[in-house]
Amino acid sequence: MKTMRLTIGGVVLAASLFVTTSTLAQSPVPLVQSASVVGAIIPALVQDDNTAITHLDAAVAALDKGDKAATTQELKSGIAGLEAQAQSKPTSFKDKLLAQASKLKALLPLIPSGALGNGVLGKAVSLAKLASGGNQLEGILAAGSLLGKGSQLTSGLSGIGSALSVLGGQSSGQSLVTSALSTVGKLDQGGLIAKAAEPAAKTQIGSVLNFVKGVL
């Protein structure tokens, strides 16, 4: 009797496993579908701010090498990134950011013929960097506390400083950036040092943003 019960139990278990396996084989895999949905939701043009700048720098480098195709492609990618930034993270710099993107677009037809000079593209890219950096910094300020955001602020300020150096004759702006950089570095140290640095950082970054708006 015990042997018969065990045999019957084994048959039932095997049948249950067969039904479960068949059901899984016929059902779609939800994890794969979820990943596809997430991928579809994320806009293709929403890029990290620094990615747009990387493409613009690559465009300048490609033009220096005489690679017209790469210059065009990198410039288009950079422009798309600037426009995405303006739409996804709008601040008072939005219009200035879009204006610089439009000016870069106007340079695209000049590339195939070789009419676009390195200096012209370099200056246009630098102005775009100012607008992008200003938009980035103002967005961080608007979010509230600056504590723990020293690295983000450093990235934005460094980009602005780099752009100003290319444009030339911006010593006062460079001085403002240098002062702000020395302060925002303390925001990631935590404790009283970070708290004490925050008010000064906000004031100094505000001065940098006002200067950038004046240049743009």
URLINVEN-V827209 format. One line per field, one symbol per residue. phi: phi as a letter, one per 40 degrees, with the letter a starting at -180 (. if undefined). Layout:
phi=???
This chain:
phi=.ccccccccccccccccccccccccccccccccccccdccccccccbcdccccdcccccccccccgccccccccccccccccccccccbcbccdcccccccccccccdcccdcgccccccccccccccccccccccccccccchdccgbdcccccccccccccccccggbcccccccccccccccccccggccccccddccccccccccccccccc
